[in-house]
């Protein structure tokens, strides 16, 4: 067999690249002589394939947009749930502190300890004023990129991401300070927020664990039972999982313990 014949045979054995017409036919296109629809609707193979590719891209982009919209919707829902939960926790903290101070005042009256009565009255007035400012403070924006001042502030105030009650109080303090001093630099605002949170929470004291007058630990308090995912109903479990996923809480047990503390889980 001649070299030309061998070359021709090898060329015939190699798979041929599909033409535009071949690709279009696989997608349902037909030549004009085979077209059975309205004449004005017929397009050539190249245009047919292009339209198909365009539709595929539109479908892909639409799916991506829907996915992004769903993710944004989930984030917004989680943010709203976080705000509502923080509000409940802050309200519970306020009521518990107020009840403790009233108990101290009542005992002081029975003991005729007038100095302690005055001190308790002062602390009750301060607590009520703080609560009033927290309730009336406008909501601060929480979406978007963090300012450099906040990025620098967070490492030294890690409680902001781990303690939901303190975080709610910090947001309220920041809003109140901004409203009263709109020209104050952000770094100074954050410094004031740290001080106010430290003062309000007695340098890290948790809900009701300390004496409201001295900040010292109370003895003889019964140990709290551990709560977890099994104690939550379906709706609470979903909310808790969203808060954990968003980074508002460390784990679902923390959320369950907080719900138990404010009376939303049957003890």
Order of alpha helices (4+ residues) and beta strands (2+ residues): alpha-alpha-alpha-alpha-alpha-alpha-alpha-alpha-alpha-alpha
